[in-house]
Amino acid sequence: MLKKGSKLNSILTGTCPRCQNESMYLDKNPLHFSKILKMNEKCSHCGLKYQIEPSFFYGAMYVSYGLNVALGVAAFIVSYLIFDSSIKTAFIAIIASNVVLFPLVLRWSRNIYINMFVAFDKKYKK
């Protein structure tokens, strides 16, 4: 389904955006909260430095905001419009979905942000 070389593959798996051969994170499991943002300094396969410039991933906060808004809208639509619940219940569904999916959104926002700046290159050699 997700072929190597697609941006979606790199975003969902958290692999290096240039070569997609290695995970960017020290711990692949986003549910280990103490290690959720711990990243390798660079890719051991292609040598891409993940921290492209100082404070590079601060820009991922904007992506995270967009993902959380989209998640909130989706939770509202499902709760209020499909299940015909009250506004209070829909609000609780929005908060619950954002809290439960926080680790995934955090990693996906970083993955999306770095993939905006680095393209896949199957011919890249170290």
PyRosetta script that sets phi, psi and omega in degrees:
from pyrosetta import init, pose_from_sequence

init()
pose = pose_from_sequence("MLKKGSKLNSILTGTCPRCQNESMYLDKNPLHFSKILKMNEKCSHCGLKYQIEPSFFYGAMYVSYGLNVALGVAAFIVSYLIFDSSIKTAFIAIIASNVVLFPLVLRWSRNIYINMFVAFDKKYKK")
pose.set_psi(1, -54.8)
pose.set_omega(1, 178.6)
pose.set_phi(2, -98.5)
pose.set_psi(2, 108.4)
pose.set_omega(2, -178.8)
pose.set_phi(3, -85.1)
pose.set_psi(3, 145.1)
pose.set_omega(3, 175.3)
pose.set_phi(4, -61.3)
pose.set_psi(4, 132.8)
pose.set_omega(4, -178.4)
pose.set_phi(5, 110.8)
pose.set_psi(5, -15.1)
pose.set_omega(5, 178.8)
pose.set_phi(6, -89.6)
pose.set_psi(6, 147.1)
pose.set_omega(6, 177.5)
pose.set_phi(7, -61.8)
pose.set_psi(7, -38.4)
pose.set_omega(7, -178.5)
pose.set_phi(8, -61.6)
pose.set_psi(8, -37.8)
pose.set_omega(8, 176.9)
pose.set_phi(9, -60.9)
pose.set_psi(9, -47.3)
pose.set_omega(9, -179.2)
pose.set_phi(10, -66.2)
pose.set_psi(10, -38.2)
pose.set_omega(10, -178.6)
pose.set_phi(11, -67.6)
pose.set_psi(11, -47.7)
pose.set_omega(11, -175.2)
pose.set_phi(12, -76.2)
pose.set_psi(12, -29.4)
pose.set_omega(12, -178.8)
pose.set_phi(13, -95.8)
pose.set_psi(13, -16.0)
pose.set_omega(13, 179.9)
pose.set_phi(14, 73.9)
pose.set_psi(14, 27.7)
pose.set_omega(14, 179.7)
pose.set_phi(15, -89.5)
pose.set_psi(15, 166.8)
pose.set_omega(15, 179.4)
pose.set_phi(16, -54.7)
pose.set_psi(16, 129.2)
pose.set_omega(16, -177.9)
pose.set_phi(17, -70.2)
pose.set_psi(17, -22.0)
pose.set_omega(17, -178.5)
pose.set_phi(18, -82.9)
pose.set_psi(18, -47.2)
pose.set_omega(18, -175.4)
pose.set_phi(19, -112.9)
pose.set_psi(19, -21.3)
pose.set_omega(19, -179.5)
pose.set_phi(20, 55.8)
pose.set_psi(20, 35.6)
pose.set_omega(20, 179.0)
pose.set_phi(21, -106.8)
pose.set_psi(21, -14.5)
pose.set_omega(21, -173.7)
pose.set_phi(22, -144.1)
pose.set_psi(22, 146.1)
pose.set_omega(22, 176.8)
pose.set_phi(23, -69.1)
pose.set_psi(23, 142.1)
pose.set_omega(23, 177.3)
pose.set_phi(24, -75.8)
pose.set_psi(24, -20.4)
pose.set_omega(24, -172.2)
pose.set_phi(25, -101.0)
pose.set_psi(25, 146.8)
pose.set_omega(25, 177.6)
pose.set_phi(26, -66.3)
pose.set_psi(26, -38.8)
pose.set_omega(26, 178.3)
pose.set_phi(27, -118.7)
pose.set_psi(27, 118.4)
pose.set_omega(27, -175.9)
pose.set_phi(28, -70.0)
pose.set_psi(28, -19.6)
pose.set_omega(28, -177.6)
pose.set_phi(29, -84.0)
pose.set_psi(29, 114.7)
pose.set_omega(29, -179.6)
pose.set_phi(30, -73.8)
pose.set_psi(30, -4.8)
pose.set_omega(30, -179.9)
pose.set_phi(31, -89.0)
pose.set_psi(31, -3.3)
pose.set_omega(31, 172.6)
pose.set_phi(32, -87.9)
pose.set_psi(32, 92.3)
pose.set_omega(32, -168.8)
pose.set_phi(33, -63.0)
pose.set_psi(33, -29.8)
pose.set_omega(33, -179.5)
pose.set_phi(34, -72.4)
pose.set_psi(34, -18.9)
pose.set_omega(34, -178.2)
pose.set_phi(35, -118.0)
pose.set_psi(35, 17.4)
pose.set_omega(35, -171.2)
pose.set_phi(36, -64.5)
pose.set_psi(36, -33.9)
pose.set_omega(36, -178.4)
pose.set_phi(37, -107.0)
pose.set_psi(37, 4.9)
pose.set_omega(37, 179.6)
pose.set_phi(38, -73.5)
pose.set_psi(38, 118.2)
pose.set_omega(38, -177.5)
pose.set_phi(39, -119.4)
pose.set_psi(39, 154.0)
pose.set_omega(39, 169.8)
pose.set_phi(40, -64.5)
pose.set_psi(40, 150.6)
pose.set_omega(40, 179.0)
pose.set_phi(41, -68.7)
pose.set_psi(41, -42.0)
pose.set_omega(41, 178.3)
pose.set_phi(42, -151.6)
pose.set_psi(42, 165.8)
pose.set_omega(42, 179.3)
pose.set_phi(43, -75.7)
pose.set_psi(43, 129.7)
pose.set_omega(43, -179.9)
pose.set_phi(44, -75.6)
pose.set_psi(44, -16.6)
pose.set_omega(44, -178.5)
pose.set_phi(45, -87.4)
pose.set_psi(45, -50.2)
pose.set_omega(45, -175.9)
pose.set_phi(46, -110.9)
pose.set_psi(46, -10.3)
pose.set_omega(46, 177.1)
pose.set_phi(47, 82.8)
pose.set_psi(47, 11.4)
pose.set_omega(47, 179.5)
pose.set_phi(48, -66.5)
pose.set_psi(48, 125.7)
pose.set_omega(48, 176.6)
pose.set_phi(49, -82.8)
pose.set_psi(49, 119.4)
pose.set_omega(49, -175.0)
pose.set_phi(50, -70.6)
pose.set_psi(50, -38.4)
pose.set_omega(50, 177.1)
pose.set_phi(51, -84.0)
pose.set_psi(51, 81.9)
pose.set_omega(51, -171.8)
pose.set_phi(52, -57.4)
pose.set_psi(52, -39.5)
pose.set_omega(52, 175.6)
pose.set_phi(53, -145.3)
pose.set_psi(53, 165.2)
pose.set_omega(53, 179.6)
pose.set_phi(54, -57.4)
pose.set_psi(54, 137.6)
pose.set_omega(54, 180.0)
pose.set_phi(55, 59.1)
pose.set_psi(55, 31.4)
pose.set_omega(55, -177.3)
pose.set_phi(56, -58.3)
pose.set_psi(56, -42.6)
pose.set_omega(56, -172.9)
pose.set_phi(57, -80.6)
pose.set_psi(57, 3.3)
pose.set_omega(57, 171.6)
pose.set_phi(58, -63.0)
pose.set_psi(58, -30.1)
pose.set_omega(58, 177.4)
pose.set_phi(59, -65.9)
pose.set_psi(59, -21.7)
pose.set_omega(59, 178.3)
pose.set_phi(60, -68.2)
pose.set_psi(60, -16.4)
pose.set_omega(60, 176.8)
pose.set_phi(61, -63.5)
pose.set_psi(61, -34.7)
pose.set_omega(61, 178.4)
pose.set_phi(62, -68.0)
pose.set_psi(62, -39.6)
pose.set_omega(62, 176.7)
pose.set_phi(63, -65.4)
pose.set_psi(63, -41.2)
pose.set_omega(63, 178.7)
pose.set_phi(64, -62.2)
pose.set_psi(64, -40.6)
pose.set_omega(64, 177.5)
pose.set_phi(65, -60.1)
pose.set_psi(65, -46.5)
pose.set_omega(65, 179.0)
pose.set_phi(66, -62.3)
pose.set_psi(66, -42.2)
pose.set_omega(66, 178.2)
pose.set_phi(67, -64.1)
pose.set_psi(67, -40.6)
pose.set_omega(67, 179.7)
pose.set_phi(68, -68.5)
pose.set_psi(68, -36.4)
pose.set_omega(68, 175.6)
pose.set_phi(69, -65.0)
pose.set_psi(69, -45.2)
pose.set_omega(69, 178.2)
pose.set_phi(70, -61.8)
pose.set_psi(70, -40.7)
pose.set_omega(70, 177.6)
pose.set_phi(71, -64.7)
pose.set_psi(71, -41.4)
pose.set_omega(71, 177.5)
pose.set_phi(72, -63.9)
pose.set_psi(72, -41.8)
pose.set_omega(72, 177.8)
pose.set_phi(73, -64.9)
pose.set_psi(73, -41.5)
pose.set_omega(73, 178.6)
pose.set_phi(74, -64.1)
pose.set_psi(74, -42.7)
pose.set_omega(74, 179.2)
pose.set_phi(75, -64.7)
pose.set_psi(75, -38.5)
pose.set_omega(75, 177.9)
pose.set_phi(76, -64.8)
pose.set_psi(76, -45.6)
pose.set_omega(76, -179.3)
pose.set_phi(77, -61.5)
pose.set_psi(77, -45.6)
pose.set_omega(77, -179.9)
pose.set_phi(78, -64.9)
pose.set_psi(78, -46.7)
pose.set_omega(78, -175.8)
pose.set_phi(79, -71.9)
pose.set_psi(79, -51.6)
pose.set_omega(79, -171.8)
pose.set_phi(80, -82.2)
pose.set_psi(80, -46.2)
pose.set_omega(80, -174.0)
pose.set_phi(81, -86.5)
pose.set_psi(81, -38.9)
pose.set_omega(81, -177.1)
pose.set_phi(82, -85.5)
pose.set_psi(82, -47.8)
pose.set_omega(82, -178.5)
pose.set_phi(83, -89.7)
pose.set_psi(83, -2.8)
pose.set_omega(83, 175.8)
pose.set_phi(84, 54.8)
pose.set_psi(84, 47.6)
pose.set_omega(84, 179.5)
pose.set_phi(85, -91.6)
pose.set_psi(85, 176.1)
pose.set_omega(85, 179.1)
pose.set_phi(86, -77.4)
pose.set_psi(86, 167.7)
pose.set_omega(86, 177.9)
pose.set_phi(87, -62.3)
pose.set_psi(87, -40.0)
pose.set_omega(87, 179.7)
pose.set_phi(88, -61.2)
pose.set_psi(88, -44.3)
pose.set_omega(88, 178.3)
pose.set_phi(89, -65.5)
pose.set_psi(89, -38.9)
pose.set_omega(89, 178.0)
pose.set_phi(90, -64.0)
pose.set_psi(90, -39.6)
pose.set_omega(90, 177.6)
pose.set_phi(91, -64.3)
pose.set_psi(91, -41.7)
pose.set_omega(91, 177.5)
pose.set_phi(92, -63.7)
pose.set_psi(92, -38.2)
pose.set_omega(92, 178.2)
pose.set_phi(93, -64.4)
pose.set_psi(93, -38.3)
pose.set_omega(93, 178.0)
pose.set_phi(94, -64.1)
pose.set_psi(94, -48.9)
pose.set_omega(94, -179.5)
pose.set_phi(95, -62.5)
pose.set_psi(95, -45.3)
pose.set_omega(95, -178.6)
pose.set_phi(96, -62.8)
pose.set_psi(96, -42.9)
pose.set_omega(96, -179.6)
pose.set_phi(97, -66.2)
pose.set_psi(97, -37.7)
pose.set_omega(97, 178.4)
pose.set_phi(98, -68.9)
pose.set_psi(98, -36.0)
pose.set_omega(98, 179.2)
pose.set_phi(99, -71.5)
pose.set_psi(99, -44.9)
pose.set_omega(99, -177.1)
pose.set_phi(100, -67.1)
pose.set_psi(100, -39.3)
pose.set_omega(100, -176.2)
pose.set_phi(101, -94.1)
pose.set_psi(101, 8.6)
pose.set_omega(101, -179.1)
pose.set_phi(102, -52.5)
pose.set_psi(102, -48.5)
pose.set_omega(102, -178.3)
pose.set_phi(103, -62.2)
pose.set_psi(103, -38.2)
pose.set_omega(103, 179.3)
pose.set_phi(104, -68.8)
pose.set_psi(104, -42.9)
pose.set_omega(104, 179.6)
pose.set_phi(105, -63.5)
pose.set_psi(105, -39.2)
pose.set_omega(105, 179.6)
pose.set_phi(106, -61.1)
pose.set_psi(106, -47.3)
pose.set_omega(106, 179.4)
pose.set_phi(107, -71.0)
pose.set_psi(107, -42.4)
pose.set_omega(107, -179.7)
pose.set_phi(108, -62.1)
pose.set_psi(108, -36.4)
pose.set_omega(108, 179.6)
pose.set_phi(109, -65.0)
pose.set_psi(109, -40.6)
pose.set_omega(109, 175.8)
pose.set_phi(110, -65.4)
pose.set_psi(110, -42.1)
pose.set_omega(110, -179.7)
pose.set_phi(111, -63.7)
pose.set_psi(111, -44.3)
pose.set_omega(111, 178.8)
pose.set_phi(112, -62.9)
pose.set_psi(112, -44.3)
pose.set_omega(112, -176.1)
pose.set_phi(113, -63.2)
pose.set_psi(113, -45.7)
pose.set_omega(113, -179.7)
pose.set_phi(114, -70.1)
pose.set_psi(114, -29.8)
pose.set_omega(114, 178.2)
pose.set_phi(115, -73.4)
pose.set_psi(115, -15.6)
pose.set_omega(115, 174.6)
pose.set_phi(116, -71.7)
pose.set_psi(116, -23.6)
pose.set_omega(116, -174.3)
pose.set_phi(117, -110.6)
pose.set_psi(117, -19.8)
pose.set_omega(117, -176.3)
pose.set_phi(118, -121.8)
pose.set_psi(118, 128.7)
pose.set_omega(118, -179.3)
pose.set_phi(119, -100.4)
pose.set_psi(119, 154.8)
pose.set_omega(119, 176.1)
pose.set_phi(120, -69.6)
pose.set_psi(120, 137.7)
pose.set_omega(120, 178.2)
pose.set_phi(121, -141.1)
pose.set_psi(121, 100.0)
pose.set_omega(121, -176.6)
pose.set_phi(122, -69.9)
pose.set_psi(122, -17.9)
pose.set_omega(122, -179.0)
pose.set_phi(123, -95.3)
pose.set_psi(123, 0.7)
pose.set_omega(123, -175.6)
pose.set_phi(124, -69.4)
pose.set_psi(124, 130.6)
pose.set_omega(124, 176.5)
pose.set_phi(125, -117.6)
pose.set_psi(125, 147.5)
pose.set_omega(125, -179.3)
pose.set_phi(126, -66.4)
pose.dump_pdb("model.pdb")
